[in-house]
Every structure is written in C-alpha cells, then in structure tokens.
Amino acid sequence: VDNYIYRISGLEFVCFITNYNKMMYLKNQLNNNEKILHVSADISNTKVTIDVCMGIATSNDTPNPKEALDNAKHALKISSNPQYTSNYAYFKDLR
C-alpha cells in the first residue's frame, strides 16, 4: 500500500507503516492469531507452505532511520531462530 514496501536483499523486505491505526491492527492480529504470517500456495501441482518471519521496530524505538532498520533486522534475526516461540518479534520487547 502506498509504495512503502522495499526489497532489502533476496527474500528480505522492509515495510513502513505510517498509520498508527494500521500498526495497532497489525499488533492485535499478531497477538490474537499469528497465522497471518503463514502462506500456502500451489505451484506446479506442488503444495508449498511458507512461514514468514517478521522483525518489528517502531519510530518510538529510535528517531534515526538507520538505527530503526538495524533494530528491525535484530528482531527479525530473533524471530527466525527455530528456538524462538513466535514468528514475529518487537524490538522493544527484546531489551
């Protein structure tokens, strides 16, 4: 939406959510049912399941955009760890 999704590298993307209500909606959906991060598709008669990991940092964490991206990458690294219990992590909760 609104061209706020950018590719960082490979399968790594960054998305900027500038609407507070949308950010709160995302947070509520993740807290209630994180299945929104799981995607299934049929590709050439093969069923593919994709588990999406999400690292989340907010502008309240730091006013510096580079640090915000670094914080989100750190949260993504934690959320993609198989020993972590969820597919998403908020940077502010990792401190």
All heavy atoms as an XYZ file, in Angstrom:
762
protein
N       0.848     -1.191      0.000
C       0.000      0.000      0.000
C       0.883      1.240      0.000
O       1.853      1.316      0.746
C      -0.928     -0.006      1.238
C      -1.744      1.267      1.300
C      -1.820     -1.220      1.226
N       0.571      2.189     -0.833
C       1.254      3.480     -0.881
C       2.753      3.373     -1.160
O       3.518      4.239     -0.776
C       1.034      4.263      0.417
C      -0.432      4.552      0.672
O      -1.182      4.705     -0.311
O      -0.827      4.632      1.843
N       3.206      2.289     -1.797
C       4.618      2.113     -2.153
C       5.564      2.209     -0.958
O       6.628      2.797     -1.043
C       5.038      3.123     -3.232
C       4.284      2.893     -4.517
O       4.009      1.752     -4.865
N       3.947      3.956     -5.210
N       5.189      1.617      0.159
C       6.029      1.621      1.350
C       6.683      0.261      1.609
O       7.101     -0.021      2.707
C       5.240      2.038      2.584
C       4.869      3.499      2.609
C       3.603      3.906      2.985
C       5.790      4.481      2.264
C       3.267      5.258      3.022
C       5.464      5.824      2.293
C       4.195      6.200      2.675
O       3.870      7.522      2.702
N       6.763     -0.584      0.594
C       7.433     -1.877      0.727
C       8.637     -1.873     -0.199
O       8.519     -1.575     -1.382
C       6.493     -3.044      0.378
C       5.300     -3.070      1.337
C       7.251     -4.367      0.422
C       4.290     -4.137      1.021
N       9.805     -2.198      0.374
C      11.051     -2.180     -0.390
C      11.821     -3.469     -0.137
O      11.823     -3.994      0.971
C      11.927     -0.986      0.026
C      11.235      0.340     -0.157
C      10.554      0.934      0.897
C      11.267      0.985     -1.382
C       9.911      2.157      0.727
C      10.631      2.204     -1.564
C       9.956      2.780     -0.499
O       9.320      3.978     -0.678
N      12.492     -3.954     -1.176
C      13.342     -5.136     -1.041
C      14.689     -4.708     -0.478
O      15.327     -3.806     -0.982
C      13.545     -5.803     -2.394
C      14.419     -7.057     -2.324
C      14.676     -7.622     -3.702
N      13.430     -7.990     -4.328
C      13.001     -9.241     -4.500
N      13.767    -10.236     -4.113
N      11.856     -9.494     -5.066
N      15.125     -5.396      0.579
C      16.447     -5.159      1.156
C      17.457     -6.030      0.401
O      18.441     -5.547     -0.121
C      16.478     -5.511      2.660
C      15.486     -4.673      3.437
C      17.877     -5.366      3.226
C      15.899     -3.276      3.713
N      17.183     -7.340      0.371
C      18.013     -8.280     -0.374
C      17.289     -9.615     -0.413
O      16.566     -9.957      0.522
C      19.383     -8.449      0.285
O      19.248     -9.061      1.549
N      17.458    -10.360     -1.484
C      16.873    -11.691     -1.584
C      15.403    -11.717     -1.205
O      14.582    -11.083     -1.844
N      15.101    -12.420     -0.134
C      13.732    -12.525      0.353
C      13.491    -11.645      1.581
O      12.580    -11.894      2.357
C      13.400    -13.979      0.684
C      13.385    -14.933     -0.504
C      13.171    -16.364     -0.045
C      12.320    -14.526     -1.500
N      14.303    -10.629      1.734
C      14.183     -9.730      2.891
C      13.611     -8.392      2.415
O      14.150     -7.751      1.518
C      15.555     -9.528      3.523
C      15.519     -8.843      4.850
C      16.891     -8.845      5.520
O      17.833     -9.472      4.990
O      17.001     -8.207      6.567
N      12.505     -7.992      3.038
C      11.815     -6.766      2.662
C      11.617     -5.890      3.885
O      11.619     -6.369      5.014
C      10.430     -7.082      2.071
C      10.482     -7.851      0.794
C      10.584     -9.229      0.793
C      10.435     -7.193     -0.421
C      10.629     -9.947     -0.386
C      10.484     -7.896     -1.609
C      10.583     -9.275     -1.585
N      11.431     -4.609      3.646
C      11.088     -3.679      4.710
C       9.764     -3.023      4.313
O       9.520     -2.743      3.143
C      12.194     -2.617      4.941
C      12.378     -1.741      3.725
C      11.896     -1.768      6.165
N       8.916     -2.834      5.290
C       7.618     -2.200      5.071
C       7.468     -1.084      6.092
O       7.692     -1.294      7.282
C       6.507     -3.232      5.245
S       4.865     -2.520      5.162
N       7.117      0.093      5.619
C       6.891      1.229      6.507
C       5.389      1.386      6.712
O       4.645      1.514      5.734
C       7.461      2.524      5.916
C       8.952      2.499      5.792
C       9.549      2.216      4.585
C       9.753      2.750      6.891
C      10.922      2.182      4.464
C      11.130      2.714      6.783
C      11.714      2.431      5.565
N       4.958      1.344      7.948
C       3.555      1.577      8.276
C       3.495      2.926      8.967
O       4.011      3.090     10.071
C       2.992      0.467      9.183
C       3.109     -0.879      8.477
C       1.544      0.774      9.552
C       2.709     -2.059      9.329
N       2.882      3.886      8.302
C       2.876      5.253      8.825
C       1.564      5.607      9.518
O       1.474      6.648     10.138
C       3.122      6.260      7.686
O       2.123      6.094      6.690
C       4.497      6.040      7.066
N       0.588      4.733      9.439
C      -0.700      4.980     10.067
C      -0.750      4.241     11.399
O      -0.627      3.013     11.450
C      -1.818      4.503      9.127
C      -3.197      4.760      9.670
O      -3.500      4.414     10.807
N      -4.039      5.348      8.846
N      -0.929      4.978     12.482
C      -0.944      4.384     13.824
C      -2.022      3.309     13.939
O      -1.788      2.254     14.529
C      -1.172      5.479     14.872
C      -1.278      4.950     16.277
C      -0.135      4.612     16.994
C      -2.514      4.764     16.879
C      -0.223      4.102     18.277
C      -2.612      4.256     18.165
C      -1.471      3.935     18.861
O      -1.564      3.433     20.122
N      -3.198      3.551     13.362
C      -4.293      2.579     13.455
C      -3.934      1.267     12.767
O      -4.275      0.191     13.256
C      -5.578      3.153     12.860
C      -6.131      4.284     13.708
O      -5.935      4.326     14.906
N      -6.805      5.216     13.057
N      -3.247      1.344     11.638
C      -2.822      0.129     10.945
C      -1.778     -0.622     11.759
O      -1.758     -1.854     11.783
C      -2.285      0.461      9.559
C      -3.360      0.896      8.595
C      -2.786      1.193      7.228
C      -3.878      1.676      6.290
N      -3.358      1.984      4.964
N      -0.900      0.100     12.430
C       0.112     -0.542     13.267
C      -0.549     -1.254     14.450
O      -0.165     -2.370     14.794
C       1.126      0.501     13.747
C       2.331     -0.079     14.374
S       3.281     -1.040     13.170
C       4.596     -1.593     14.185
N      -1.538     -0.613     15.039
C      -2.251     -1.246     16.147
C      -3.052     -2.460     15.660
O      -3.122     -3.470     16.356
C      -3.182     -0.241     16.834
C      -2.431      0.846     17.595
S      -1.163      0.208     18.737
C      -2.147     -0.749     19.857
N      -3.620     -2.372     14.458
C      -4.344     -3.511     13.885
C      -3.392     -4.694     13.688
O      -3.727     -5.829     14.028
C      -4.992     -3.107     12.558
C      -5.717     -4.233     11.878
C      -6.966     -4.649     12.321
C      -5.136     -4.902     10.802
C      -7.627     -5.697     11.711
C      -5.785     -5.949     10.181
C      -7.036     -6.342     10.639
O      -7.675     -7.377     10.030
N      -2.209     -4.424     13.140
C      -1.215     -5.479     12.958
C      -0.852     -6.110     14.294
O      -0.822     -7.333     14.427
C       0.045     -4.927     12.283
C       1.225     -5.894     12.176
C       0.882     -7.081     11.281
C       2.457     -5.182     11.677
N      -0.612     -5.284     15.287
C      -0.245     -5.795     16.612
C      -1.352     -6.670     17.186
O      -1.084     -7.757     17.710
C       0.058     -4.639     17.557
C       0.531     -5.088     18.912
C       0.942     -3.922     19.779
C       1.494     -4.414     21.100
N       1.980     -3.317     21.924
N      -2.595     -6.228     17.070
C      -3.714     -7.016     17.584
C      -3.850     -8.336     16.847
O      -4.099     -9.374     17.463
C      -5.016     -6.220     17.492
C      -5.062     -5.083     18.478
O      -4.386     -5.101     19.495
N      -5.843     -4.067     18.165
N      -3.699     -8.319     15.521
C      -3.796     -9.545     14.740
C      -2.679    -10.519     15.092
O      -2.912    -11.722     15.193
C      -3.771     -9.237     13.240
C      -5.025     -8.550     12.750
C      -6.256     -9.401     12.964
O      -6.288    -10.574     12.597
N      -7.271     -8.822     13.568
N      -1.484    -10.009     15.283
C      -0.369    -10.880     15.657
C      -0.588    -11.473     17.046
O      -0.308    -12.656     17.269
C       0.949    -10.109     15.614
C       1.445     -9.738     14.214
C       2.652     -8.818     14.319
C       1.769    -10.967     13.405
N      -1.089    -10.664     17.970
C      -1.332    -11.162     19.329
C      -2.464    -12.182     19.371
O      -2.415    -13.125     20.155
C      -1.648    -10.004     20.271
C      -0.421     -9.186     20.602
O       0.702     -9.669     20.511
N      -0.625     -7.943     20.969
N      -3.467    -12.006     18.525
C      -4.631    -12.899     18.554
C      -4.446    -14.157     17.724
O      -4.951    -15.203     18.079
C      -5.874    -12.154     18.061
C      -6.309    -11.088     19.032
O      -6.074    -11.198     20.224
N      -6.921    -10.045     18.519
N      -3.750    -14.034     16.605
C      -3.649    -15.184     15.705
C      -2.524    -14.940     14.711
O      -2.733    -14.371     13.664
C      -4.980    -15.366     14.968
C      -4.968    -16.564     14.071
O      -4.034    -17.350     14.093
N      -5.998    -16.707     13.266
N      -1.357    -15.413     15.028
C      -0.222    -15.134     14.161
C      -0.224    -15.966     12.890
O       0.705    -15.936     12.115
C       1.098    -15.289     14.910
C       1.459    -16.704     15.253
C       2.825    -16.785     15.879
O       2.928    -16.557     17.076
O       3.783    -17.066     15.148
N      -1.308    -16.679     12.607
C      -1.408    -17.450     11.375
C      -1.368    -16.558     10.144
O      -1.204    -17.041      9.038
C      -2.692    -18.279     11.362
C      -2.741    -19.337     12.433
C      -2.125    -20.602     11.950
C      -2.326    -21.693     12.982
N      -1.222    -22.527     13.161
N      -1.531    -15.242     10.301
C      -1.463    -14.344      9.152
C      -0.068    -14.361      8.544
O       0.117    -13.916      7.425
C      -1.863    -12.896      9.516
C      -0.888    -12.296     10.514
C      -3.274    -12.836     10.004
C      -1.110    -10.825     10.772
N       0.901    -14.916      9.256
C       2.263    -14.969      8.745
C       2.565    -16.254      7.988
O       3.663    -16.448      7.513
C       3.268    -14.810      9.895
C       3.211    -13.486     10.634
C       4.236    -13.475     11.762
C       3.480    -12.338      9.691
N       1.591    -17.150      7.870
C       1.802    -18.414      7.171
C       1.050    -18.374      5.845
O      -0.123    -18.044      5.797
C       1.318    -19.589      8.023
C       1.945    -19.628      9.377
N       3.276    -19.859      9.574
C       1.428    -19.423     10.602
C       3.550    -19.812     10.867
N       2.444    -19.545     11.512
N       1.739    -18.718      4.777
C       1.163    -18.646      3.445
C       1.262    -20.023      2.794
O       2.297    -20.679      2.878
C       1.927    -17.612      2.581
C       1.360    -17.542      1.187
C       1.916    -16.249      3.248
N       0.180    -20.452      2.138
C       0.194    -21.698      1.381
C      -0.102    -21.378     -0.072
O      -0.900    -20.500     -0.370
C      -0.860    -22.672      1.910
O      -0.556    -23.061      3.222
N       0.542    -22.112     -0.967
C       0.319    -21.909     -2.393
C       0.523    -23.220     -3.129
O       1.251    -24.104     -2.673
C       1.293    -20.857     -2.924
N      -0.146    -23.359     -4.252
C       0.059    -24.495     -5.138
C       0.870    -24.018     -6.330
O       0.444    -23.150     -7.078
C      -1.277    -25.052     -5.627
C      -2.019    -25.798     -4.537
O      -1.349    -26.502     -3.764
O      -3.259    -25.679     -4.477
N       2.064    -24.570     -6.471
C       2.948    -24.203     -7.573
C       3.275    -25.467     -8.340
O       3.898    -26.383     -7.798
C       4.239    -23.526     -7.055
C       3.890    -22.279     -6.247
C       5.172    -23.198     -8.199
C       5.055    -21.635     -5.560
N       2.821    -25.551     -9.589
C       3.065    -26.719    -10.446
C       2.658    -28.008     -9.754
O       3.437    -28.957     -9.657
C       4.531    -26.786    -10.871
O       4.893    -25.636    -11.574
N       1.443    -28.026     -9.226
C       0.890    -29.197     -8.531
C       1.667    -29.585     -7.286
O       1.607    -30.733     -6.853
C       0.789    -30.391     -9.484
C      -0.190    -30.140    -10.598
O      -1.211    -29.466    -10.389
N       0.096    -30.656    -11.775
N       2.424    -28.678     -6.756
C       3.157    -28.911     -5.514
C       2.677    -27.920     -4.481
O       2.666    -26.711     -4.719
C       4.672    -28.732     -5.726
O       5.104    -29.628     -6.757
C       5.430    -29.022     -4.449
N       2.261    -28.425     -3.324
C       1.787    -27.562     -2.254
C       3.009    -27.013     -1.503
O       3.851    -27.770     -1.037
C       0.895    -28.331     -1.285
C       0.355    -27.506     -0.178
C      -1.121    -27.373     -0.308
C      -1.641    -26.583      0.862
N      -2.896    -25.977      0.570
N       3.101    -25.688     -1.428
C       4.225    -25.030     -0.775
C       3.689    -24.237      0.412
O       2.724    -23.497      0.280
C       4.942    -24.071     -1.761
C       6.063    -23.340     -1.067
C       5.454    -24.834     -2.955
N       4.296    -24.422      1.564
C       3.936    -23.655      2.758
C       5.109    -22.766      3.118
O       6.243    -23.237      3.210
C       3.600    -24.585      3.937
O       2.540    -25.450      3.537
C       3.187    -23.792      5.153
N       4.814    -21.503      3.305
C       5.852    -20.527      3.614
C       5.579    -19.944      4.988
O       4.477    -19.477      5.259
C       5.867    -19.397      2.561
C       6.095    -19.973      1.170
C       6.928    -18.359      2.905
C       5.811    -19.005      0.061
N       6.550    -20.020      5.864
C       6.450    -19.395      7.175
C       7.197    -18.076      7.119
O       8.405    -18.049      6.901
C       7.050    -20.283      8.264
C       6.231    -21.539      8.493
O       5.005    -21.471      8.317
O       6.811    -22.570      8.842
N       6.473    -17.003      7.297
C       7.044    -15.661      7.231
C       7.488    -15.247      8.627
O       6.761    -15.431      9.596
C       5.996    -14.655      6.684
C       6.551    -13.257      6.671
C       5.546    -15.077      5.300
N       8.673    -14.700      8.726
C       9.171    -14.155      9.988
C       9.163    -12.638      9.893
O       9.434    -12.073      8.832
C      10.575    -14.649     10.279
S      10.650    -16.421     10.547
N       8.876    -11.990     10.998
C       8.758    -10.536     10.996
C       9.508     -9.947     12.190
O       9.310    -10.367     13.323
C       7.267    -10.168     11.075
C       6.982     -8.710     10.883
S       5.214     -8.305     11.017
C       4.486     -9.343      9.778
N      10.385     -8.991     11.903
C      11.059     -8.216     12.934
C      10.486     -6.811     12.896
O      10.466     -6.183     11.835
N      10.013     -6.313     14.021
C       9.286     -5.045     14.042
C       9.991     -4.051     14.946
O      10.301     -4.354     16.099
C       7.846     -5.252     14.535
C       7.140     -6.295     13.663
C       7.078     -3.939     14.548
C       5.843     -6.804     14.223
N      10.230     -2.863     14.394
C      10.773     -1.745     15.173
C       9.893     -0.532     14.885
O       9.418     -0.360     13.761
C      12.214     -1.451     14.784
N       9.668      0.278     15.881
C       8.829      1.468     15.703
C       9.681      2.722     15.784
O      10.819      2.689     16.269
C       7.726      1.537     16.772
O       8.330      1.725     18.052
C       6.892      0.269     16.790
N       9.114      3.811     15.320
C       9.833      5.084     15.373
C      10.027      5.544     16.815
O      10.862      6.400     17.074
C       9.101      6.153     14.572
O       7.800      6.346     15.088
N       9.293      4.970     17.739
C       9.487      5.301     19.157
C      10.764      4.683     19.711
O      11.283      5.133     20.725
C       8.299      4.822     19.995
C       7.023      5.544     19.633
O       7.050      6.642     19.099
N       5.900      4.926     19.925
N      11.264      3.631     19.043
C      12.498      2.976     19.497
C      13.706      3.866     19.285
O      14.618      3.877     20.099
C      12.712      1.655     18.757
C      11.626      0.633     19.035
O      11.013      0.709     20.106
O      11.409     -0.237     18.173
N      13.740      4.592     18.182
C      14.843      5.497     17.866
C      14.389      6.467     16.783
O      13.663      6.074     15.881
C      16.096      4.735     17.392
O      17.115      5.670     17.077
C      15.813      3.869     16.198
N      14.803      7.709     16.838
C      14.426      8.657     15.786
C      15.274      8.513     14.518
O      14.943      9.059     13.478
C      14.666     10.025     16.440
C      15.711      9.769     17.464
C      15.491      8.359     17.942
N      16.343      7.744     14.584
C      17.263      7.584     13.470
C      16.790      6.435     12.571
O      16.689      5.295     13.021
C      18.660      7.286     14.032
C      19.708      7.117     12.975
O      19.429      6.676     11.873
N      20.936      7.452     13.312
N      16.505      6.694     11.280
C      16.014      5.629     10.385
C      16.973      4.454     10.242
O      16.542      3.306     10.172
C      15.836      6.340      9.044
C      15.733      7.785      9.373
C      16.539      7.989     10.621
N      18.281      4.709     10.197
C      19.251      3.608     10.078
C      19.199      2.710     11.303
O      19.203      1.482     11.187
C      20.664      4.167      9.892
C      21.742      3.089     10.034
C      22.647      2.993      8.869
C      23.766      2.019      9.011
N      23.478      0.684      9.413
N      19.125      3.319     12.483
C      19.030      2.520     13.706
C      17.714      1.742     13.755
O      17.691      0.604     14.223
C      19.154      3.413     14.937
C      20.555      3.913     15.198
C      20.628      4.784     16.440
O      19.827      4.573     17.375
O      21.472      5.686     16.467
N      16.644      2.347     13.272
C      15.348      1.653     13.249
C      15.436      0.411     12.366
O      14.928     -0.657     12.724
C      14.244      2.590     12.773
N      16.089      0.531     11.214
C      16.263     -0.615     10.328
C      17.144     -1.674     10.981
O      16.843     -2.866     10.929
C      16.864     -0.178      8.992
C      17.056     -1.265      7.950
C      15.746     -1.954      7.613
C      17.689     -0.679      6.701
N      18.215     -1.261     11.636
C      19.085     -2.203     12.343
C      18.318     -2.911     13.461
O      18.487     -4.107     13.670
C      20.310     -1.485     12.920
C      21.291     -1.036     11.840
O      21.215     -1.557     10.700
O      22.123     -0.149     12.134
N      17.472     -2.162     14.178
C      16.665     -2.749     15.253
C      15.693     -3.784     14.690
O      15.523     -4.863     15.265
C      15.895     -1.666     16.001
C      16.809     -0.737     16.777
O      17.994     -1.012     16.963
N      16.272      0.377     17.218
N      15.067     -3.463     13.558
C      14.137     -4.398     12.933
C      14.871     -5.648     12.458
O      14.366     -6.766     12.591
C      13.411     -3.725     11.780
N      16.070     -5.482     11.915
C      16.859     -6.637     11.477
C      17.233     -7.524     12.659
O      17.228     -8.754     12.557
C      18.121     -6.180     10.743
C      17.863     -5.717      9.334
C      19.170     -5.359      8.644
C      18.965     -5.001      7.203
N      20.218     -4.775      6.493
N      17.557     -6.902     13.787
C      17.870     -7.671     15.001
C      16.638     -8.464     15.451
O      16.740     -9.652     15.770
C      18.348     -6.736     16.115
C      18.607     -7.434     17.401
N      19.677     -8.280     17.583
C      17.926     -7.418     18.582
C      19.647     -8.762     18.815
N      18.582     -8.256     19.432
N      15.483     -7.812     15.443
C      14.245     -8.501     15.823
C      13.922     -9.621     14.840
O      13.459    -10.693     15.234
C      13.093     -7.496     15.900
N      14.187     -9.404     13.541
C      13.970    -10.441     12.534
C      14.870    -11.643     12.784
O      14.436    -12.788     12.677
C      14.213     -9.877     11.134
C      14.091    -10.865      9.983
C      12.683    -11.434      9.911
C      14.478    -10.196      8.682
N      16.115    -11.385     13.134
C      17.058    -12.477     13.420
C      16.549    -13.320     14.590
O      16.610    -14.548     14.546
C      18.437    -11.904     13.730
C      19.501    -12.943     13.934
C      20.858    -12.309     14.143
C      21.934    -13.353     14.346
N      23.243    -12.761     14.584
N      16.019    -12.666     15.604
C      15.478    -13.387     16.759
C      14.245    -14.185     16.351
O      14.102    -15.360     16.697
C      15.120    -12.397     17.893
C      16.371    -11.674     18.397
C      14.386    -13.107     19.031
C      17.432    -12.538     19.011
N      13.333    -13.560     15.580
C      12.085    -14.231     15.220
C      12.310    -15.413     14.278
O      11.504    -16.329     14.241
C      11.101    -13.247     14.589
O      11.528    -12.858     13.305
N      13.388    -15.412     13.522
C      13.659    -16.523     12.607
C      14.448    -17.654     13.264
O      14.685    -18.687     12.632
C      14.387    -16.022     11.357
O      15.611    -15.422     11.700
N      14.822    -17.494     14.517
C      15.508    -18.539     15.263
C      14.513    -19.660     15.576
O      13.452    -19.404     16.139
C      16.077    -17.958     16.560
C      16.880    -18.962     17.349
O      16.693    -20.164     17.249
N      17.781    -18.445     18.164
N      14.813    -20.908     15.217
C      13.865    -22.007     15.455
C      13.507    -22.203     16.935
O      12.452    -22.732     17.247
C      14.596    -23.240     14.921
C      15.706    -22.739     14.090
C      16.015    -21.349     14.545
N      14.373    -21.763     17.837
C      14.094    -21.920     19.263
C      13.163    -20.834     19.803
O      12.621    -20.969     20.894
C      15.401    -21.911     20.054
C      16.281    -23.096     19.723
C      17.620    -23.034     20.446
O      17.999    -22.020     20.992
N      18.333    -24.145     20.414
N      12.951    -19.770     19.030
C      12.037    -18.701     19.427
C      10.616    -19.201     19.206
O      10.329    -19.867     18.215
C      12.323    -17.440     18.604
C      11.635    -16.202     19.095
C      12.010    -15.588     20.279
C      10.603    -15.641     18.354
C      11.379    -14.441     20.725
C       9.966    -14.485     18.788
C      10.354    -13.899     19.977
O       9.730    -12.765     20.409
N       9.702    -18.878     20.095
C       8.363    -19.467     20.066
C       7.383    -18.789     19.118
O       6.272    -19.250     18.952
C       7.754    -19.448     21.479
O       7.701    -18.094     21.937
C       8.570    -20.289     22.437
N       7.761    -17.712     18.483
C       6.850    -16.985     17.614
C       7.540    -16.637     16.296
O       8.762    -16.698     16.203
C       6.390    -15.707     18.312
O       5.461    -15.018     17.530
N       6.768    -16.258     15.289
C       7.341    -15.872     14.004
C       7.531    -14.369     13.884
O       7.870    -13.879     12.822
C       6.451    -16.353     12.859
C       6.608    -17.828     12.605
O       6.944    -18.580     13.494
N       6.370    -18.247     11.398
N       7.276    -13.650     14.930
C       7.478    -12.198     14.918
C       8.082    -11.768     16.245
O       7.931    -12.440     17.265
C       6.158    -11.453     14.661
C       5.167    -11.591     15.791
C       5.098    -10.643     16.794
C       4.304    -12.674     15.856
C       4.201    -10.770     17.833
C       3.402    -12.807     16.886
C       3.350    -11.850     17.871
O       2.464    -11.973     18.912
N       8.794    -10.653     16.207
C       9.383    -10.105     17.426
C       9.392     -8.588     17.326
O       9.716     -8.034     16.272
C      10.803    -10.623     17.626
N       9.010     -7.948     18.392
C       9.099     -6.493     18.503
C      10.434     -6.163     19.159
O      10.775     -6.723     20.203
C       7.973     -5.934     19.361
C       6.663     -5.808     18.622
C       5.786     -6.883     18.530
C       6.300     -4.612     18.019
C       4.593     -6.775     17.857
C       5.095     -4.494     17.346
C       4.251     -5.574     17.274
O       3.071     -5.454     16.593
N      11.184     -5.253     18.557
C      12.488     -4.886     19.092
C      12.371     -4.410     20.535
O      13.183     -4.779     21.381
C      13.143     -3.804     18.237
C      14.465     -3.343     18.787
C      15.593     -4.127     18.633
C      14.579     -2.146     19.471
C      16.820     -3.729     19.162
C      15.790     -1.736     19.993
C      16.914     -2.539     19.837
N      11.359     -3.608     20.838
C      11.225     -3.053     22.192
C      11.021     -4.138     23.239
O      11.375     -3.943     24.393
C      10.087     -2.039     22.252
C       8.733     -2.614     22.033
C       7.666     -1.555     22.098
C       6.318     -2.190     21.834
N       5.258     -1.239     21.908
N      10.491     -5.296     22.840
C      10.281     -6.389     23.787
C      11.541     -7.236     23.997
O      11.577     -8.055     24.907
C       9.154     -7.297     23.306
C       7.820     -6.577     23.287
O       7.658     -5.581     24.010
O       6.930     -7.028     22.525
N      12.567     -7.034     23.173
C      13.790     -7.827     23.265
C      14.808     -7.249     24.232
O      15.772     -7.901     24.568
C      14.434     -7.973     21.884
C      13.575     -8.656     20.832
C      14.291     -8.639     19.493
C      13.220    -10.064     21.244
N      14.606     -6.032     24.636
C      15.591     -5.387     25.523
C      15.555     -5.958     26.888
O      14.690     -6.484     27.420
C      15.327     -3.888     25.607
C      15.530     -3.212     24.302
C      15.369     -1.753     24.471
N      14.728     -1.247     23.269
C      14.177     -0.070     23.166
N      14.149      0.729     24.201
N      13.649      0.334     22.066
